């Protein structure tokens, strides 16, 4: 077991000008605040081991722990940490389904999924749901801190092996518009998800409002999406608009 030697801070000797109060530290010497983290895993021993791995690095602080999905949602809402390390298999529901709810509750929190799952499809689904990073537990010792730092800085992260498997499993790109949408329907869809009303779309495209309504109905039928929010998600998933 590694032994940590802690040396107490000793007061500095007063300088020629007098006490320390006469010589405040320059503002540039102040440390950045620690990255705040919540650990969500239903095994206490796992959380304890993760806390040790994280806090020994410095610059990171575990502010709370959770053992089920409900507790995770409550603590994410209460603490709004910089990073949430989330197991997908916990009591109280699916961790995968909880990701969008956590993002909605605490949009400033970056989610790092840490799980026994190493299925590329599960990893892809987690990232699409709003997670920033995905790390299998068997790689936690070497990859977790790297994933946390990346996520806290707004970057996505996958272990190299899993990233390669996801790329290999991706279907070939579609040769034409998705779900057989026409070019006109794609134009309507892009304007619709950008927030334009039917009347404004009609003006933009030089067509009648009833025609726009007809295009919208066909789009919803072909994509199997009903609400505007569903259409926004569909357009982003298919690369039709910027994320």
Phi and psi in degrees as GROMACS dihedral restraints (atoms count N, CA, C in turn):
[ dihedral_restraints ]
;  ai    aj    ak    al  type     phi  dphi    fc
    3     4     5     6     1   -75.2    20    10
    4     5     6     7     1   134.5    20    10
    6     7     8     9     1  -100.8    20    10
    7     8     9    10     1   127.3    20    10
    9    10    11    12     1   -96.0    20    10
   10    11    12    13     1   127.2    20    10
   12    13    14    15     1   -96.2    20    10
   13    14    15    16     1   121.3    20    10
   15    16    17    18     1  -109.9    20    10
   16    17    18    19     1   118.5    20    10
   18    19    20    21     1   -99.3    20    10
   19    20    21    22     1   121.0    20    10
   21    22    23    24     1   -63.6    20    10
   22    23    24    25     1   146.5    20    10
   24    25    26    27     1   -70.2    20    10
   25    26    27    28     1   131.8    20    10
   27    28    29    30     1  -103.5    20    10
   28    29    30    31     1   139.8    20    10
   30    31    32    33     1   -63.6    20    10
   31    32    33    34     1   138.1    20    10
   33    34    35    36     1   -71.5    20    10
   34    35    36    37     1   146.0    20    10
   36    37    38    39     1   -69.2    20    10
   37    38    39    40     1   140.5    20    10
   39    40    41    42     1   -60.1    20    10
   40    41    42    43     1   142.3    20    10
   42    43    44    45     1   -82.2    20    10
   43    44    45    46     1  -173.0    20    10
   45    46    47    48     1   -64.1    20    10
   46    47    48    49     1   -26.4    20    10
   48    49    50    51     1   -87.2    20    10
   49    50    51    52     1    -2.8    20    10
   51    52    53    54     1   123.0    20    10
   52    53    54    55     1  -139.1    20    10
   54    55    56    57     1   -78.6    20    10
   55    56    57    58     1   171.3    20    10
   57    58    59    60     1   -60.8    20    10
   58    59    60    61     1   -30.0    20    10
   60    61    62    63     1   -62.5    20    10
   61    62    63    64     1   -24.0    20    10
   63    64    65    66     1   -78.9    20    10
   64    65    66    67     1   -11.4    20    10
   66    67    68    69     1  -131.1    20    10
   67    68    69    70     1    69.0    20    10
   69    70    71    72     1   -62.7    20    10
   70    71    72    73     1   150.2    20    10
   72    73    74    75     1   -66.2    20    10
   73    74    75    76     1   142.4    20    10
   75    76    77    78     1   -60.0    20    10
   76    77    78    79     1   148.7    20    10
   78    79    80    81     1   -60.8    20    10
   79    80    81    82     1   -28.2    20    10
   81    82    83    84     1   -68.2    20    10
   82    83    84    85     1   -17.8    20    10
   84    85    86    87     1   -85.0    20    10
   85    86    87    88     1    -5.6    20    10
   87    88    89    90     1   -74.4    20    10
   88    89    90    91     1   137.7    20    10
   90    91    92    93     1   -79.3    20    10
   91    92    93    94     1   149.8    20    10
   93    94    95    96     1   -68.5    20    10
   94    95    96    97     1   149.5    20    10
   96    97    98    99     1   -63.3    20    10
   97    98    99   100     1   148.9    20    10
   99   100   101   102     1   -67.4    20    10
  100   101   102   103     1   149.3    20    10
  102   103   104   105     1   -71.1    20    10
  103   104   105   106     1   121.1    20    10
  105   106   107   108     1   -86.8    20    10
  106   107   108   109     1   140.1    20    10
  108   109   110   111     1  -137.4    20    10
  109   110   111   112     1   140.9    20    10
  111   112   113   114     1  -111.8    20    10
  112   113   114   115     1   135.6    20    10
  114   115   116   117     1  -103.4    20    10
  115   116   117   118     1   122.0    20    10
  117   118   119   120     1  -119.4    20    10
  118   119   120   121     1   105.1    20    10
  120   121   122   123     1  -156.7    20    10
  121   122   123   124     1   142.2    20    10
  123   124   125   126     1   -81.9    20    10
  124   125   126   127     1    -0.6    20    10
  126   127   128   129     1  -108.5    20    10
  127   128   129   130     1   118.1    20    10
  129   130   131   132     1   -60.5    20    10
  130   131   132   133     1   -40.1    20    10
  132   133   134   135     1   -64.9    20    10
  133   134   135   136     1   -36.4    20    10
  135   136   137   138     1   -64.3    20    10
  136   137   138   139     1   -44.6    20    10
  138   139   140   141     1   -61.7    20    10
  139   140   141   142     1   -40.2    20    10
  141   142   143   144     1   -63.5    20    10
  142   143   144   145     1   -43.1    20    10
  144   145   146   147     1   -65.4    20    10
  145   146   147   148     1   -41.1    20    10
  147   148   149   150     1   -65.1    20    10
  148   149   150   151     1   -40.7    20    10
  150   151   152   153     1   -58.7    20    10
  151   152   153   154     1   -42.4    20    10
  153   154   155   156     1   -63.6    20    10
  154   155   156   157     1   -46.3    20    10
  156   157   158   159     1   -59.6    20    10
  157   158   159   160     1   -41.4    20    10
  159   160   161   162     1   -73.8    20    10
  160   161   162   163     1   -49.9    20    10
  162   163   164   165     1   -75.5    20    10
  163   164   165   166     1   -21.9    20    10
  165   166   167   168     1   -69.2    20    10
  166   167   168   169     1   -19.0    20    10
  168   169   170   171     1   -73.0    20    10
  169   170   171   172     1   -30.2    20    10
  171   172   173   174     1    83.0    20    10
  172   173   174   175     1   151.0    20    10
  174   175   176   177     1    78.4    20    10
  175   176   177   178     1     5.3    20    10
  177   178   179   180     1  -133.8    20    10
  178   179   180   181     1   144.5    20    10
  180   181   182   183     1  -136.7    20    10
  181   182   183   184     1   122.2    20    10
  183   184   185   186     1   -81.4    20    10
  184   185   186   187     1   113.9    20    10
  186   187   188   189     1   -97.0    20    10
  187   188   189   190     1   -15.4    20    10
  189   190   191   192     1  -166.2    20    10
  190   191   192   193     1   162.3    20    10
  192   193   194   195     1  -131.9    20    10
  193   194   195   196     1   154.1    20    10
  195   196   197   198     1  -141.1    20    10
  196   197   198   199     1   147.0    20    10
  198   199   200   201     1  -115.1    20    10
  199   200   201   202     1    -1.3    20    10
  201   202   203   204     1  -151.6    20    10
  202   203   204   205     1   173.7    20    10
  204   205   206   207     1   -65.6    20    10
  205   206   207   208     1   -43.9    20    10
  207   208   209   210     1   -60.7    20    10
  208   209   210   211     1   -44.2    20    10
  210   211   212   213     1   -65.6    20    10
  211   212   213   214     1   -36.2    20    10
  213   214   215   216     1   -61.1    20    10
  214   215   216   217     1   -46.0    20    10
  216   217   218   219     1   -62.3    20    10
  217   218   219   220     1   -42.7    20    10
  219   220   221   222     1   -65.1    20    10
  220   221   222   223     1   -43.5    20    10
  222   223   224   225     1   -74.9    20    10
  223   224   225   226     1   -32.3    20    10
  225   226   227   228     1   -63.7    20    10
  226   227   228   229     1   -40.9    20    10
  228   229   230   231     1   -66.6    20    10
  229   230   231   232     1   -39.4    20    10
  231   232   233   234     1   -76.6    20    10
  232   233   234   235     1   -42.0    20    10
  234   235   236   237     1   -94.0    20    10
  235   236   237   238     1   -28.2    20    10
  237   238   239   240     1    45.8    20    10
  238   239   240   241     1    62.8    20    10
  240   241   242   243     1   -72.8    20    10
  241   242   243   244     1   166.3    20    10
  243   244   245   246     1   -68.0    20    10
  244   245   246   247     1   -37.9    20    10
  246   247   248   249     1  -137.9    20    10
  247   248   249   250     1   139.8    20    10
  249   250   251   252     1  -117.3    20    10
  250   251   252   253     1   119.8    20    10
  252   253   254   255     1   -91.6    20    10
  253   254   255   256     1   115.4    20    10
  255   256   257   258     1  -121.4    20    10
  256   257   258   259     1   124.4    20    10
  258   259   260   261     1   -83.0    20    10
  259   260   261   262     1   142.5    20    10
  261   262   263   264     1   -83.4    20    10
  262   263   264   265     1   -23.0    20    10
  264   265   266   267     1  -111.8    20    10
  265   266   267   268     1    89.0    20    10
  267   268   269   270     1  -132.1    20    10
  268   269   270   271     1   159.4    20    10
  270   271   272   273     1   -62.0    20    10
  271   272   273   274     1   152.4    20    10
  273   274   275   276     1    95.0    20    10
  274   275   276   277     1     8.1    20    10
  276   277   278   279     1   132.6    20    10
  277   278   279   280     1  -177.5    20    10
  279   280   281   282     1   -85.7    20    10
  280   281   282   283     1   127.3    20    10
  282   283   284   285     1   -63.2    20    10
  283   284   285   286     1   -32.9    20    10
  285   286   287   288     1   -63.9    20    10
  286   287   288   289     1   -44.5    20    10
  288   289   290   291     1   -68.0    20    10
  289   290   291   292     1   -24.7    20    10
  291   292   293   294     1   -77.2    20    10
  292   293   294   295     1   -19.7    20    10
  294   295   296   297     1   -56.4    20    10
  295   296   297   298     1   -50.9    20    10
  297   298   299   300     1   -61.1    20    10
  298   299   300   301     1   -33.0    20    10
  300   301   302   303     1   -68.8    20    10
  301   302   303   304     1   -38.0    20    10
  303   304   305   306     1   -66.5    20    10
  304   305   306   307     1   -42.6    20    10
  306   307   308   309     1   -60.6    20    10
  307   308   309   310     1   -40.0    20    10
  309   310   311   312     1   -69.2    20    10
  310   311   312   313     1   -40.9    20    10
  312   313   314   315     1   -70.8    20    10
  313   314   315   316     1   -40.0    20    10
  315   316   317   318     1  -137.1    20    10
  316   317   318   319     1    77.2    20    10
  318   319   320   321     1   -62.2    20    10
  319   320   321   322     1   -19.0    20    10
  321   322   323   324     1   -86.1    20    10
  322   323   324   325     1     0.2    20    10
  324   325   326   327     1   -93.1    20    10
  325   326   327   328     1   125.8    20    10
  327   328   329   330     1   -88.9    20    10
  328   329   330   331     1   130.3    20    10
  330   331   332   333     1   -99.2    20    10
  331   332   333   334     1   125.3    20    10
  333   334   335   336     1  -110.2    20    10
  334   335   336   337     1   111.7    20    10
  336   337   338   339     1   -80.1    20    10
  337   338   339   340     1   127.7    20    10
  339   340   341   342     1  -127.2    20    10
  340   341   342   343     1   112.1    20    10
  342   343   344   345     1  -149.3    20    10
  343   344   345   346     1   162.5    20    10
  345   346   347   348     1   -71.2    20    10
  346   347   348   349     1   -20.2    20    10
  348   349   350   351     1   -66.9    20    10
  349   350   351   352     1   136.1    20    10
  351   352   353   354     1  -129.5    20    10
  352   353   354   355     1    23.8    20    10
  354   355   356   357     1   -77.7    20    10
  355   356   357   358     1   123.5    20    10
  357   358   359   360     1   -56.3    20    10
  358   359   360   361     1   -34.0    20    10
  360   361   362   363     1   -67.5    20    10
  361   362   363   364     1   -37.9    20    10
  363   364   365   366     1   -66.3    20    10
  364   365   366   367     1   -42.8    20    10
  366   367   368   369     1   -61.2    20    10
  367   368   369   370     1   -44.3    20    10
  369   370   371   372     1   -62.0    20    10
  370   371   372   373     1   -42.2    20    10
  372   373   374   375     1   -64.2    20    10
  373   374   375   376     1   -39.0    20    10
  375   376   377   378     1   -64.7    20    10
  376   377   378   379     1   -42.5    20    10
  378   379   380   381     1   -67.6    20    10
  379   380   381   382     1   -38.6    20    10
  381   382   383   384     1   -66.7    20    10
  382   383   384   385     1   -29.9    20    10
  384   385   386   387     1   -77.2    20    10
  385   386   387   388     1   -14.8    20    10
  387   388   389   390     1   129.3    20    10
  388   389   390   391     1    -2.8    20    10
  390   391   392   393     1   -69.4    20    10
  391   392   393   394     1   152.0    20    10
  393   394   395   396     1   -95.8    20    10
  394   395   396   397     1   -28.5    20    10
  396   397   398   399     1  -146.5    20    10
  397   398   399   400     1   156.0    20    10
  399   400   401   402     1  -140.4    20    10
  400   401   402   403     1   119.5    20    10
  402   403   404   405     1  -131.5    20    10
  403   404   405   406     1   121.1    20    10
  405   406   407   408     1   -65.2    20    10
  406   407   408   409     1   146.9    20    10
  408   409   410   411     1   -63.6    20    10
  409   410   411   412     1   -28.0    20    10
  411   412   413   414     1   -70.7    20    10
  412   413   414   415     1    -8.8    20    10
  414   415   416   417     1  -111.1    20    10
  415   416   417   418     1     9.1    20    10
  417   418   419   420     1   -61.4    20    10
  418   419   420   421     1   -37.9    20    10
  420   421   422   423     1   -61.0    20    10
  421   422   423   424     1   -34.5    20    10
  423   424   425   426     1  -104.3    20    10
  424   425   426   427     1   -21.9    20    10
  426   427   428   429     1  -110.0    20    10
  427   428   429   430     1   -22.9    20    10
  429   430   431   432     1   -61.9    20    10
  430   431   432   433     1   -49.0    20    10
  432   433   434   435     1   -61.6    20    10
  433   434   435   436     1   -40.5    20    10
  435   436   437   438     1   -60.8    20    10
  436   437   438   439     1   -43.0    20    10
  438   439   440   441     1   -64.5    20    10
  439   440   441   442     1   -41.5    20    10
  441   442   443   444     1   -63.1    20    10
  442   443   444   445     1   -44.9    20    10
  444   445   446   447     1   -63.7    20    10
  445   446   447   448     1   -41.7    20    10
  447   448   449   450     1   -62.9    20    10
  448   449   450   451     1   -48.5    20    10
  450   451   452   453     1   -62.6    20    10
  451   452   453   454     1   -41.1    20    10
  453   454   455   456     1   -63.8    20    10
  454   455   456   457     1   -24.6    20    10
  456   457   458   459     1   -98.9    20    10
  457   458   459   460     1    15.2    20    10
  459   460   461   462     1    80.4    20    10
  460   461   462   463     1    19.4    20    10
  462   463   464   465     1  -111.4    20    10
  463   464   465   466     1   146.4    20    10
  465   466   467   468     1   -79.2    20    10
  466   467   468   469     1   152.8    20    10
  468   469   470   471     1  -147.6    20    10
  469   470   471   472     1   133.6    20    10
  471   472   473   474     1  -132.6    20    10
  472   473   474   475     1   148.5    20    10
  474   475   476   477     1   -63.1    20    10
  475   476   477   478     1   145.7    20    10
  477   478   479   480     1   -53.4    20    10
  478   479   480   481     1   -42.5    20    10
  480   481   482   483     1   -64.0    20    10
  481   482   483   484     1   -45.5    20    10
  483   484   485   486     1   -68.2    20    10
  484   485   486   487     1   -38.8    20    10
  486   487   488   489     1   -59.1    20    10
  487   488   489   490     1   -41.8    20    10
  489   490   491   492     1   -65.0    20    10
  490   491   492   493     1   -37.4    20    10
  492   493   494   495     1   -69.6    20    10
  493   494   495   496     1   -35.8    20    10
  495   496   497   498     1   -64.9    20    10
  496   497   498   499     1   -45.4    20    10
  498   499   500   501     1   -60.2    20    10
  499   500   501   502     1   -41.9    20    10
  501   502   503   504     1   -65.8    20    10
  502   503   504   505     1   -30.2    20    10
  504   505   506   507     1   -88.5    20    10
  505   506   507   508     1    -7.7    20    10
  507   508   509   510     1   -66.2    20    10
  508   509   510   511     1   138.2    20    10
  510   511   512   513     1   -69.4    20    10
  511   512   513   514     1   156.3    20    10
  513   514   515   516     1   -63.3    20    10
  514   515   516   517     1   150.3    20    10
  516   517   518   519     1   -62.5    20    10
  517   518   519   520     1   145.4    20    10
  519   520   521   522     1   -71.0    20    10
  520   521   522   523     1   142.6    20    10
  522   523   524   525     1   -81.2    20    10
  523   524   525   526     1   -17.9    20    10
  525   526   527   528     1  -138.1    20    10
  526   527   528   529     1  -172.9    20    10
  528   529   530   531     1   -59.6    20    10
  529   530   531   532     1   145.0    20    10
  531   532   533   534     1   -65.8    20    10
  532   533   534   535     1   145.7    20    10
  534   535   536   537     1    55.6    20    10
  535   536   537   538     1    26.0    20    10
  537   538   539   540     1    70.2    20    10
  538   539   540   541     1    19.7    20    10
  540   541   542   543     1   -66.0    20    10
  541   542   543   544     1   140.7    20    10
  543   544   545   546     1   -78.8    20    10
  544   545   546   547     1   166.1    20    10
  546   547   548   549     1   -61.3    20    10
  547   548   549   550     1   -38.2    20    10
  549   550   551   552     1   -65.0    20    10
  550   551   552   553     1   -40.7    20    10
  552   553   554   555     1   -65.4    20    10
  553   554   555   556     1   -35.0    20    10
  555   556   557   558     1   -65.2    20    10
  556   557   558   559     1   -38.8    20    10
  558   559   560   561     1   -62.1    20    10
  559   560   561   562     1   -46.0    20    10
  561   562   563   564     1   -61.9    20    10
  562   563   564   565     1   -44.0    20    10
  564   565   566   567     1   -61.5    20    10
  565   566   567   568     1   -44.7    20    10
  567   568   569   570     1   -62.4    20    10
  568   569   570   571     1   -41.4    20    10
  570   571   572   573     1   -69.4    20    10
  571   572   573   574     1   -37.1    20    10
  573   574   575   576     1   -63.0    20    10
  574   575   576   577     1   -47.4    20    10
  576   577   578   579     1   -74.9    20    10
  577   578   579   580     1   -13.2    20    10
  579   580   581   582     1   -84.6    20    10
  580   581   582   583     1    -1.6    20    10
  582   583   584   585     1   102.1    20    10
  583   584   585   586     1     2.9    20    10
  585   586   587   588     1   -73.0    20    10
  586   587   588   589     1   145.0    20    10
  588   589   590   591     1   -80.5    20    10
  589   590   591   592     1   168.2    20    10
  591   592   593   594     1   -57.9    20    10
  592   593   594   595     1   -40.7    20    10
  594   595   596   597     1   -64.9    20    10
  595   596   597   598     1   -42.6    20    10
  597   598   599   600     1   -67.9    20    10
  598   599   600   601     1   -35.4    20    10
  600   601   602   603     1   -65.1    20    10
  601   602   603   604     1   -41.0    20    10
  603   604   605   606     1   -60.0    20    10
  604   605   606   607     1   -42.5    20    10
  606   607   608   609     1   -66.6    20    10
  607   608   609   610     1   -40.7    20    10
  609   610   611   612     1   -63.1    20    10
  610   611   612   613     1   -41.5    20    10
  612   613   614   615     1   -96.6    20    10
  613   614   615   616     1    -6.7    20    10
  615   616   617   618     1    69.4    20    10
  616   617   618   619     1    36.5    20    10
  618   619   620   621     1  -127.5    20    10
  619   620   621   622     1   170.8    20    10
  621   622   623   624     1   -75.9    20    10
  622   623   624   625     1   153.9    20    10
  624   625   626   627     1   -64.5    20    10
  625   626   627   628     1   -35.5    20    10
  627   628   629   630     1   -64.1    20    10
  628   629   630   631     1   -33.5    20    10
  630   631   632   633     1   -67.7    20    10
  631   632   633   634     1   -38.9    20    10
  633   634   635   636     1   -61.7    20    10
  634   635   636   637     1   -43.8    20    10
  636   637   638   639     1   -60.9    20    10
  637   638   639   640     1   -39.0    20    10
  639   640   641   642     1   -65.8    20    10
  640   641   642   643     1   -44.0    20    10
  642   643   644   645     1   -60.7    20    10
  643   644   645   646     1   -42.3    20    10
  645   646   647   648     1   -62.7    20    10
  646   647   648   649     1   -41.6    20    10
  648   649   650   651     1   -62.9    20    10
  649   650   651   652     1   -41.1    20    10
  651   652   653   654     1   -67.5    20    10
  652   653   654   655     1   -38.2    20    10
  654   655   656   657     1   -61.1    20    10
  655   656   657   658     1   -46.7    20    10
  657   658   659   660     1   -64.4    20    10
  658   659   660   661     1   -36.3    20    10
  660   661   662   663     1   -68.7    20    10
  661   662   663   664     1   -44.1    20    10
  663   664   665   666     1   -73.6    20    10
  664   665   666   667     1   -32.2    20    10
  666   667   668   669     1   -92.7    20    10
  667   668   669   670     1    -9.6    20    10
  669   670   671   672     1    60.6    20    10
  670   671   672   673     1    36.5    20    10
  672   673   674   675     1  -119.3    20    10
  673   674   675   676     1   145.5    20    10
  675   676   677   678     1  -112.3    20    10
  676   677   678   679     1   -52.1    20    10
  678   679   680   681     1   -88.1    20    10
  679   680   681   682     1   166.8    20    10
  681   682   683   684     1   -62.3    20    10
  682   683   684   685     1   -39.6    20    10
  684   685   686   687     1   -60.6    20    10
  685   686   687   688     1   -40.3    20    10
  687   688   689   690     1   -64.3    20    10
  688   689   690   691     1   -39.3    20    10
  690   691   692   693     1   -68.7    20    10
  691   692   693   694     1   -35.4    20    10
  693   694   695   696     1   -61.7    20    10
  694   695   696   697     1   -46.6    20    10
  696   697   698   699     1   -62.0    20    10
  697   698   699   700     1   -41.2    20    10
  699   700   701   702     1   -62.2    20    10
  700   701   702   703     1   -45.8    20    10
  702   703   704   705     1   -63.5    20    10
  703   704   705   706     1   -39.2    20    10
  705   706   707   708     1   -68.3    20    10
  706   707   708   709     1   -42.3    20    10
  708   709   710   711     1   -62.3    20    10
  709   710   711   712     1   -29.6    20    10
  711   712   713   714     1   -99.8    20    10
  712   713   714   715     1    10.2    20    10
  714   715   716   717     1    68.8    20    10
  715   716   717   718     1    24.8    20    10
  717   718   719   720     1   -85.7    20    10
  718   719   720   721     1   -19.1    20    10
  720   721   722   723     1  -138.8    20    10
  721   722   723   724     1   162.1    20    10
  723   724   725   726     1   -69.9    20    10
  724   725   726   727     1   145.7    20    10
